[in-house]
Amino acid sequence: MPFAKVNYKQIYYKDWSPKDGSTPRATLVMSHGLGSSNNYYTSVVPFLTEQGYRCVCFDMTGSGRSPYTHVEQSIHTLAGDVVTLMDVLSIDKAVFVGHSMSGVVGPELAAEWPDRVRGLILVGPVWPNPEVAPVFEDRINKVAEKGMEVMADTVPYAAVGSKATSLHHAFIRELLSGMTPAGYISLCRVIANAYKSPPKYEKVSCATLIIAGEEDKSAPLSGCKKIIEALGSEKKDMVVMDKCGHWHCIEGPEEVGKLSLDFLKQIS
């Protein structure tokens, strides 16, 4: 399995080359959200590699196959991990794709390291605000007491849209079950504290696409609209997926793939 040494961390990643073996039209670095792994994007990747794009998907520390380091994290440190991973893989500039919590990491990355980002695709990005802190403090307490089973038995059913199937529930349940409680709690703290030092959205100048879910309760449309308004980008757009909840790439991979390709063609 491929691991990259990112500062003091061991980060698992999957590097998908263009299907035809050609030189990539562009590289996408794809970062998952809370309770997930690089496999969140697996059903979307073929739409991109078939069109000549390279996709690098990775597990954040404490998620998937990347071991938890027991060092507190923040939106800024997670963005720094992306830059270091790009350095390790000799990626000068990339389109960053971020889901949920990573939808906060993306603007931080683009604001602080603008020369490394060609564009942002933010899938169900969370708007940092103090109102979410109690929600995640409650999750921390539950997971600390009962382990990941309590999340695996609730989130796959409560956080999806009305078109979700039993297969979607099962996949999301498996993603959550694969996390260590300590890693999950660490990332819960990152989201709960994000409002204290949010990205400087006004400094983001690259083209940005937000893919929102009509029935997303975790990253509601109201928050996505606030992000769009706050971005300094001249080229920015938001598309809403019909009857979709918070797990867009699982609930509707074909639509996410098509929307991403349309955006990539526009910025090429």
C-alpha positions as CSV (number, residue, x, y, z in Angstrom):
1,M,0.0,0.0,0.0
2,P,1.3,3.5,-0.8
3,F,2.0,5.7,2.1
4,A,3.5,9.2,2.1
5,K,5.4,10.7,5.0
6,V,3.7,14.0,5.6
7,N,5.5,15.8,8.3
8,Y,5.1,13.5,11.3
9,K,2.2,11.6,9.7
10,Q,1.9,8.5,7.5
11,I,-0.8,9.2,5.0
12,Y,-2.3,6.5,2.8
13,Y,-3.1,7.6,-0.7
14,K,-4.4,6.2,-4.0
15,D,-3.0,7.7,-7.2
16,W,-5.3,7.2,-10.2
17,S,-3.7,7.9,-13.6
18,P,-5.6,8.8,-16.8
19,K,-7.2,5.6,-18.1
20,D,-5.4,5.8,-21.5
21,G,-2.0,6.4,-19.9
22,S,-1.6,9.8,-21.4
23,T,-0.1,12.9,-19.7
24,P,-2.7,14.2,-17.3
25,R,-4.8,17.2,-18.4
26,A,-4.7,18.3,-14.8
27,T,-4.3,16.7,-11.3
28,L,-7.1,16.6,-8.8
29,V,-6.3,16.2,-5.1
30,M,-9.4,14.8,-3.4
31,S,-10.0,15.0,0.3
32,H,-12.9,13.3,2.2
33,G,-15.0,14.5,5.1
34,L,-15.6,13.3,8.7
35,G,-16.2,9.6,9.1
36,S,-15.0,8.7,5.6
37,S,-12.0,7.7,3.6
38,N,-10.4,8.1,0.2
39,N,-12.9,5.5,-1.0
40,Y,-15.7,8.1,-0.8
41,Y,-14.5,9.2,-4.3
42,T,-13.9,5.8,-5.8
43,S,-17.2,5.8,-7.8
44,V,-16.5,9.3,-9.2
45,V,-12.9,8.8,-10.2
46,P,-13.6,6.8,-13.4
47,F,-15.5,9.7,-14.9
48,L,-12.4,11.8,-14.4
49,T,-9.7,9.4,-15.4
50,E,-11.5,8.4,-18.6
51,Q,-11.3,12.1,-19.6
52,G,-7.5,12.3,-19.0
53,Y,-7.4,13.6,-15.4
54,R,-5.1,12.3,-12.6
55,C,-6.9,11.8,-9.3
56,V,-5.0,11.6,-6.0
57,C,-7.3,10.5,-3.1
58,F,-6.0,10.1,0.4
59,D,-7.0,9.3,4.0
60,M,-6.7,12.0,6.5
61,T,-4.8,11.1,9.7
62,G,-7.1,9.0,11.9
63,S,-9.3,8.0,8.9
64,G,-9.2,4.9,6.7
65,R,-5.7,3.5,6.6
66,S,-3.8,6.6,7.9
67,P,-3.0,6.0,11.6
68,Y,-4.0,8.6,14.1
69,T,-1.1,10.5,15.6
70,H,-2.7,11.8,18.8
71,V,-1.7,15.4,17.9
72,E,-4.4,18.0,17.8
73,Q,-5.3,19.2,14.4
74,S,-7.0,22.3,12.8
75,I,-8.3,23.4,9.4
76,H,-4.9,25.1,8.9
77,T,-2.8,22.0,9.7
78,L,-5.0,19.8,7.4
79,A,-4.5,22.3,4.6
80,G,-0.7,22.1,5.3
81,D,-0.9,18.4,5.0
82,V,-2.3,18.7,1.5
83,V,0.5,21.0,0.5
84,T,3.1,18.6,1.9
85,L,1.5,15.6,0.2
86,M,1.6,17.5,-3.1
87,D,5.3,18.2,-2.5
88,V,6.0,14.5,-1.8
89,L,4.1,13.5,-5.0
90,S,5.8,16.3,-7.1
91,I,2.4,18.0,-7.8
92,D,3.1,21.7,-8.4
93,K,-0.5,22.7,-8.8
94,A,-3.8,20.9,-8.5
95,V,-7.6,21.3,-8.5
96,F,-8.6,20.6,-4.9
97,V,-11.8,18.6,-4.3
98,G,-13.1,18.6,-0.7
99,H,-16.2,17.1,0.9
100,S,-17.9,18.4,4.0
101,M,-15.1,19.3,6.5
102,S,-12.7,19.3,3.6
103,G,-14.9,21.9,2.1
104,V,-13.5,24.2,4.8
105,V,-9.9,22.9,4.2
106,G,-10.1,23.8,0.5
107,P,-10.7,27.6,1.0
108,E,-8.0,27.6,3.6
109,L,-5.6,26.0,1.1
110,A,-6.5,28.4,-1.7
111,A,-6.3,31.5,0.6
112,E,-2.9,30.6,2.2
113,W,-1.2,28.8,-0.7
114,P,-2.9,30.3,-3.8
115,D,0.0,29.4,-6.2
116,R,-0.7,25.7,-5.5
117,V,-4.5,25.6,-6.4
118,R,-5.9,25.7,-9.9
119,G,-9.5,25.6,-8.7
120,L,-11.8,24.3,-6.0
121,I,-14.6,21.8,-6.1
122,L,-16.4,21.9,-2.8
123,V,-18.9,19.1,-2.2
124,G,-21.4,19.8,0.6
125,P,-18.9,22.2,2.3
126,V,-19.6,23.1,5.9
127,W,-19.9,26.7,6.8
128,P,-17.9,27.3,10.0
129,N,-20.1,28.7,12.7
130,P,-20.5,28.4,16.5
131,E,-23.9,26.8,16.2
132,V,-22.4,23.5,15.1
133,A,-20.1,23.2,18.1
134,P,-22.6,21.7,20.5
135,V,-23.6,19.1,17.9
136,F,-20.1,17.9,17.6
137,E,-19.4,18.1,21.3
138,D,-22.4,15.7,21.6
139,R,-20.9,13.4,19.0
140,I,-17.5,13.4,20.9
141,N,-19.2,12.4,24.1
142,K,-21.2,9.6,22.5
143,V,-18.2,8.1,20.6
144,A,-16.0,8.4,23.7
145,E,-18.5,6.4,25.6
146,K,-19.9,3.9,23.1
147,G,-17.3,3.8,20.2
148,M,-18.0,4.2,16.5
149,E,-21.0,1.9,16.5
150,V,-23.2,4.7,17.6
151,M,-22.3,6.8,14.5
152,A,-22.4,3.8,12.2
153,D,-26.0,3.0,13.3
154,T,-27.3,6.6,12.8
155,V,-25.5,8.7,10.3
156,P,-25.9,6.4,7.2
157,Y,-29.7,6.8,7.5
158,A,-30.1,10.3,8.9
159,A,-27.6,12.2,6.6
160,V,-28.7,11.0,3.2
161,G,-31.4,12.2,0.8
162,S,-34.7,10.6,-0.1
163,K,-33.2,8.8,-3.2
164,A,-30.6,6.9,-1.1
165,T,-30.7,3.1,-1.3
166,S,-29.8,0.3,1.2
167,L,-26.5,-0.1,-0.7
168,H,-25.7,3.6,0.0
169,H,-26.5,3.1,3.7
170,A,-24.3,0.0,3.9
171,F,-21.3,1.8,2.2
172,I,-21.5,4.8,4.5
173,R,-21.9,2.5,7.5
174,E,-18.7,0.7,6.5
175,L,-16.8,4.0,6.1
176,L,-17.8,5.1,9.6
177,S,-17.1,1.7,11.1
178,G,-13.5,1.8,9.7
179,M,-12.6,4.9,11.8
180,T,-10.9,4.7,15.1
181,P,-12.9,6.6,17.9
182,A,-9.8,8.7,18.7
183,G,-9.4,9.8,15.0
184,Y,-13.1,10.6,14.7
185,I,-13.1,12.6,17.9
186,S,-10.1,14.6,16.7
187,L,-11.8,15.6,13.5
188,C,-15.0,16.4,15.4
189,R,-12.9,18.9,17.4
190,V,-11.6,20.4,14.1
191,I,-15.1,21.1,12.9
192,A,-16.4,22.3,16.3
193,N,-13.5,24.9,16.5
194,A,-13.4,25.9,12.8
195,Y,-15.4,29.1,13.4
196,K,-12.7,30.4,15.8
197,S,-10.2,30.7,12.9
198,P,-12.2,30.3,9.7
199,P,-10.6,30.5,6.2
200,K,-10.2,34.0,4.7
201,Y,-12.8,33.3,2.1
202,E,-12.3,36.8,0.6
203,K,-8.7,35.9,-0.2
204,V,-9.7,32.9,-2.4
205,S,-9.2,34.0,-6.0
206,C,-9.4,30.7,-8.0
207,A,-12.5,29.4,-9.8
208,T,-14.8,27.6,-7.4
209,L,-17.7,25.2,-7.8
210,I,-19.9,24.2,-4.9
211,I,-22.0,21.1,-5.3
212,A,-24.8,21.2,-2.8
213,G,-27.5,18.7,-1.8
214,E,-31.1,19.8,-1.8
215,E,-31.8,17.6,1.3
216,D,-28.4,18.1,3.0
217,K,-28.9,18.7,6.7
218,S,-25.2,18.6,7.6
219,A,-24.2,21.3,5.1
220,P,-27.5,23.0,4.3
221,L,-28.1,25.3,1.3
222,S,-28.1,28.3,3.6
223,G,-24.5,27.7,4.6
224,C,-23.4,26.9,1.0
225,K,-24.9,30.2,-0.1
226,K,-22.9,32.0,2.6
227,I,-19.7,30.5,1.3
228,I,-20.4,31.5,-2.3
229,E,-21.1,35.1,-1.1
230,A,-17.9,35.2,1.0
231,L,-15.5,33.9,-1.7
232,G,-13.3,36.5,-3.4
233,S,-13.3,34.4,-6.6
234,E,-14.5,36.1,-9.8
235,K,-15.6,32.8,-11.2
236,K,-17.8,30.9,-8.8
237,D,-21.0,28.8,-9.1
238,M,-23.2,26.6,-7.0
239,V,-25.2,23.6,-8.3
240,V,-27.8,21.8,-6.2
241,M,-28.3,18.1,-6.6
242,D,-32.0,17.1,-6.5
243,K,-33.1,15.0,-3.5
244,C,-29.5,14.5,-2.4
245,G,-28.3,14.5,1.2
246,H,-24.8,14.9,2.5
247,W,-23.1,12.0,0.8
248,H,-23.1,13.3,-2.7
249,C,-20.4,11.1,-4.3
250,I,-22.2,8.0,-3.0
251,E,-25.7,9.1,-3.6
252,G,-25.1,10.5,-7.1
253,P,-21.6,9.7,-8.4
254,E,-22.6,10.2,-12.1
255,E,-23.9,13.7,-11.4
256,V,-20.9,14.7,-9.4
257,G,-18.6,13.3,-12.1
258,K,-20.5,15.3,-14.8
259,L,-20.6,18.5,-12.8
260,S,-16.8,18.2,-12.1
261,L,-16.0,17.6,-15.7
262,D,-18.0,20.6,-16.8
263,F,-16.1,22.7,-14.3
264,L,-12.7,21.4,-15.3
265,K,-13.4,22.1,-19.0
266,Q,-14.4,25.7,-18.1
267,I,-11.1,26.4,-16.2
268,S,-8.7,24.5,-18.6
